[in-house]
Amino acid sequence: MFVQSKLVKRVALAAMATTIGVGLAGATMAAEYPTKPIEVIVAYGAGGSTDTMARIFAKYAEEEIGQRMVVVNRPGAGGELGWVHLANAKPDGYTIGLINSPVVEVYPFTREDTVGYSYEGIRPLANVVTDPGVLVVAADSPYQDLDDFVAAVKDDPESIIVSHEGVGGDDHLAALNFAEAADIDLSFVAFNGNAEATAALLGGHITAFEGNMSEAAAQIQEGKARALAVWSDQRMEAMPDVPTGMEQGYEVEAAASRGFAVPAGVPQEVYDKLLDVSRAVIDNPEFRAEMAQLNMPVNPIYGQDYVDFLDASHERLKALWEKDPWIEQ
């Protein structure tokens, strides 16, 4: 009995030493992290709203974390290529990325045979902005409101081309919801980012682009474009003259949420440090002022609350897909 008791005690002491060692190692990692620049992956092209938000966030995050935050654009496949890189990166905290909801949640089930990342392979960190959708035409467009636009589609559907940033993304889903509400069929073309879509619109190559308020505000304020509707339950302060779809009789509500995530498996101590940095940046009045100037509504959601937010969206959209899959266009 005495020998067994000594053995048990030795095992217990060894386990305690291991636990203390792991804890000290984690504390040391958190204290030292980061010791080199951090890559920030943007899954869309330069110049769009996601890229702009990432670069402004990175500027303020550098002040908080004490290292460079290097924004790297990895556009392609509607965001998928960037998220593949994020999910497959070494989970050491030196690669983080922007994720765009709802598109990041839907690819794992809409492209399940080909998608290169799993929803579980990315750990959400903090949502920053929730940006309502808008349907925009050029300033010289003959369409003054949604009824004009719908009438034109019904008269000659093949002549009306609407852009979006990827099948299954918030823009695409917003346009599909509008088409269903209006009982019309739309023709689509996808672009890798808002900058490309805006150039196509102003060049007369497409009829309209479905984007987000922040992406359209500058062109609207400069008189280059006109928003036919904002897909919100109320008018937006940044564009008070733009009616909602609901005001015009179309029950459509859509928005994009943009936040940060890390590869699954990042040590908790590193995750917590990045979470603290995110809170500090989002709470910074200067950061919020820059977001306001860009018409990007700040909507902070942190940690597990952000995970829950995306999980709920994932399950809701997956159920919708299983019931009535949207057509790839």
C-alpha positions in Angstrom: 0.0 0.0 0.0 2.8 2.4 0.9 4.6 1.7 -2.4 1.4 2.2 -4.3 0.8 5.5 -2.4 4.3 6.7 -3.3 3.7 5.8 -6.9 0.4 7.7 -7.0 2.1 10.7 -5.4 4.9 10.6 -7.9 2.4 10.5 -10.8 0.4 13.3 -9.3 3.5 15.5 -8.8 4.6 14.7 -12.4 1.2 15.7 -13.7 1.3 18.9 -11.7 4.7 19.8 -13.0 3.5 19.2 -16.6 0.5 21.4 -16.0 2.6 24.1 -14.5 5.1 23.8 -17.3 2.4 24.1 -20.0 0.9 27.1 -18.2 4.3 28.8 -18.0 5.0 28.0 -21.6 1.7 29.5 -22.6 2.2 32.6 -20.5 5.7 33.0 -22.0 4.3 32.7 -25.5 1.6 35.3 -24.8 4.1 37.6 -23.2 6.5 37.3 -26.1 3.9 37.3 -28.9 4.3 38.8 -31.4 8.0 38.9 -32.3 7.6 39.4 -36.0 5.1 41.0 -38.4 1.6 39.5 -38.7 0.1 38.7 -42.1 -3.5 39.9 -42.6 -5.2 38.1 -45.4 -7.9 39.9 -47.4 -9.7 37.5 -49.7 -10.7 40.2 -52.2 -8.9 42.6 -54.4 -7.3 45.9 -53.4 -9.5 49.0 -53.3 -12.8 47.4 -52.2 -14.5 48.0 -48.8 -13.1 44.8 -47.2 -9.5 45.8 -48.2 -10.0 49.4 -47.1 -11.4 48.3 -43.7 -8.5 45.9 -43.2 -5.8 48.5 -43.9 -7.3 51.0 -41.5 -7.7 48.4 -38.8 -4.1 47.2 -39.4 -2.9 50.8 -38.9 -4.4 51.1 -35.5 -3.6 47.5 -34.5 0.1 48.1 -35.1 0.0 50.7 -32.4 -1.6 48.2 -30.0 0.5 45.1 -30.7 3.8 46.6 -31.5 4.5 44.8 -34.8 3.7 45.5 -38.4 0.4 44.2 -39.7 1.0 43.3 -43.4 -2.2 43.2 -45.5 -2.0 40.7 -48.3 -4.7 40.5 -51.0 -5.5 36.9 -52.1 -8.6 37.4 -54.3 -10.3 34.6 -56.3 -13.3 32.3 -56.3 -15.4 34.8 -54.5 -13.2 34.9 -51.4 -12.5 31.1 -51.2 -8.8 31.3 -52.1 -8.1 33.7 -49.3 -9.9 31.6 -46.7 -8.2 28.4 -47.9 -4.9 30.2 -47.2 -6.2 31.3 -43.8 -7.5 28.0 -42.7 -4.4 26.2 -43.8 -1.9 28.6 -42.3 0.2 27.7 -39.3 -1.9 28.4 -36.2 0.7 30.5 -34.4 -1.0 33.9 -34.5 1.2 35.2 -37.3 -1.6 34.8 -39.9 -5.0 36.3 -39.4 -7.6 37.2 -42.0 -10.8 39.1 -42.8 -13.9 36.9 -43.1 -17.0 38.1 -44.8 -20.4 36.8 -43.7 -22.5 35.2 -45.1 -20.2 34.0 -47.8 -17.6 32.4 -45.6 -20.3 30.2 -44.0 -21.9 29.0 -47.2 -19.1 27.7 -49.3 -18.5 24.6 -47.1 -22.0 23.4 -48.0 -22.6 25.0 -51.4 -19.2 23.9 -52.7 -18.7 20.9 -50.5 -17.1 18.7 -53.3 -14.5 21.3 -54.2 -14.1 23.8 -51.4 -10.6 23.9 -49.9 -11.4 24.8 -46.3 -13.8 23.7 -43.7 -16.0 26.0 -41.6 -14.5 24.5 -38.5 -11.0 25.3 -39.8 -11.4 29.0 -39.1 -11.9 30.4 -35.6 -13.8 33.8 -35.6 -12.2 36.5 -33.5 -14.1 39.8 -33.8 -16.7 41.3 -36.1 -16.1 44.9 -36.9 -18.6 46.2 -39.5 -22.1 45.2 -40.6 -22.7 47.0 -43.9 -26.2 47.0 -45.5 -26.7 46.1 -49.2 -27.7 48.5 -51.9 -28.7 48.2 -55.6 -26.9 50.9 -57.6 -27.1 52.2 -61.1 -25.1 54.9 -63.0 -26.2 58.5 -62.6 -27.3 58.6 -66.2 -29.4 55.5 -65.9 -33.1 55.8 -66.9 -34.2 53.9 -63.8 -35.2 56.1 -60.9 -36.6 53.5 -58.5 -37.1 49.8 -58.1 -40.4 49.8 -60.0 -38.6 51.3 -63.1 -35.9 48.7 -62.8 -38.3 45.8 -62.4 -40.4 46.9 -65.4 -37.2 47.0 -67.5 -36.2 43.5 -66.5 -39.7 42.2 -67.3 -39.6 43.9 -70.7 -36.1 42.7 -71.7 -34.5 40.5 -69.0 -31.4 39.6 -71.0 -30.4 43.3 -71.4 -30.2 43.9 -67.6 -26.9 42.8 -66.1 -26.3 42.9 -62.3 -22.9 42.4 -60.7 -21.9 40.8 -57.5 -18.7 39.6 -55.8 -19.3 35.8 -55.8 -22.0 33.2 -55.8 -23.4 32.7 -52.2 -22.1 36.0 -51.0 -24.2 38.7 -49.4 -24.4 40.6 -52.7 -25.5 37.6 -54.7 -28.1 36.5 -52.0 -29.4 40.0 -51.8 -30.0 40.2 -55.5 -31.6 36.7 -55.5 -33.9 37.8 -52.7 -34.9 40.9 -54.6 -35.5 38.9 -57.8 -37.8 36.6 -55.8 -39.6 39.4 -54.2 -40.1 41.2 -57.6 -40.9 37.9 -59.4 -38.1 38.6 -62.0 -35.1 36.7 -63.4 -31.8 38.6 -63.3 -28.6 38.0 -65.3 -25.4 38.2 -63.2 -21.7 38.7 -63.7 -19.2 38.2 -60.8 -16.3 40.5 -60.0 -13.4 40.0 -57.6 -14.0 43.2 -55.9 -16.0 46.5 -55.7 -13.4 48.5 -57.6 -13.8 46.2 -60.7 -17.6 46.3 -60.4 -17.7 50.1 -60.1 -15.5 50.6 -63.1 -17.8 48.3 -65.1 -20.9 50.2 -64.0 -19.4 53.6 -64.8 -18.1 52.3 -68.1 -21.6 51.2 -69.1 -20.7 47.5 -69.2 -23.3 46.4 -66.6 -26.7 47.8 -65.7 -26.4 47.8 -61.9 -24.2 46.5 -59.2 -25.4 44.9 -56.0 -22.9 45.9 -53.3 -22.8 47.5 -49.8 -23.5 51.0 -48.6 -19.9 51.7 -47.9 -18.9 50.6 -51.4 -21.4 52.8 -53.2 -21.5 55.9 -51.0 -18.6 57.8 -52.6 -19.9 57.4 -56.1 -23.4 58.4 -55.0 -22.1 61.5 -53.1 -20.0 62.5 -56.1 -23.0 62.2 -58.4 -21.6 59.4 -60.5 -24.1 56.8 -59.4 -27.6 56.5 -57.8 -28.9 53.9 -55.3 -32.3 52.6 -56.1 -32.7 51.0 -52.7 -30.9 50.1 -49.5 -31.7 46.6 -48.2 -32.4 47.6 -44.6 -35.4 47.9 -42.3 -34.8 51.7 -42.1 -33.0 54.4 -44.1 -29.3 54.9 -43.4 -27.9 58.1 -41.8 -25.2 58.2 -44.5 -27.7 58.1 -47.3 -31.0 59.5 -45.9 -32.4 60.2 -49.4 -32.1 56.5 -50.4 -35.4 54.6 -49.7 -35.4 51.1 -48.4 -36.6 48.2 -50.5 -39.4 47.8 -48.0 -40.6 51.3 -48.5 -41.0 50.5 -52.2 -42.9 47.3 -51.6 -40.0 44.7 -51.7 -39.5 42.8 -48.5 -35.7 42.4 -48.7 -33.1 42.9 -46.0 -29.5 42.0 -46.6 -26.0 43.1 -45.2 -22.4 42.0 -45.1 -20.6 41.5 -41.8 -16.8 41.9 -41.9 -14.6 40.7 -39.1 -11.4 38.9 -38.3 -10.5 35.3 -37.7 -7.5 33.0 -37.1 -6.8 29.5 -38.1 -8.3 26.9 -35.7 -5.8 25.7 -33.2 -4.2 29.1 -32.4 -3.1 29.0 -28.7 -5.7 30.5 -26.4 -3.2 33.0 -25.0 -2.5 34.3 -28.4 -6.2 34.3 -29.3 -6.9 36.4 -26.2 -4.1 38.8 -27.0 -5.5 39.4 -30.5 -9.0 39.7 -29.0 -7.7 42.5 -26.7 -6.1 44.2 -29.6 -9.3 44.0 -31.6 -11.3 45.6 -28.7 -8.8 48.4 -28.3 -8.9 49.2 -32.0 -12.7 49.1 -32.3 -13.0 51.2 -29.2 -10.6 53.8 -30.5 -12.5 57.0 -31.4 -10.2 57.8 -34.3 -10.8 54.4 -35.8 -14.6 54.9 -35.4 -14.3 58.3 -37.0 -12.6 56.8 -40.1 -15.2 54.1 -40.4 -17.9 56.8 -40.2 -16.2 58.8 -43.0 -16.3 55.7 -45.1 -20.0 55.0 -44.2 -19.1 51.7 -42.6 -21.4 51.0 -39.6 -19.3 49.6 -36.8 -20.9 46.6 -35.1 -18.5 44.9 -32.7 -19.2 41.3 -31.8 -16.4 39.5 -29.9 -15.1 36.0 -29.2 -17.8 33.4 -28.5 -20.6 35.8 -29.3 -19.1 36.2 -32.8 -18.8 32.4 -33.1 -22.5 32.1 -32.1 -23.5 34.8 -34.6 -21.8 33.0 -37.5 -23.0 29.6 -36.4 -26.6 30.8 -36.4 -26.1 32.2 -39.9 -24.5 29.0 -41.1 -27.3 26.8 -39.9 -30.0 29.2 -41.2 -28.4 29.4 -44.7 -27.6 25.7 -44.8 -31.3 24.9 -44.1 -32.3 27.3 -46.9 -29.9 25.7 -49.3 -31.1 22.2 -48.5 -34.7 23.4 -49.1 -34.1 25.4 -52.2 -30.5 25.6 -53.5 -29.8 28.9 -55.2 -28.6 28.6 -58.8 -25.0 29.2 -59.6 -24.8 32.3 -61.8 
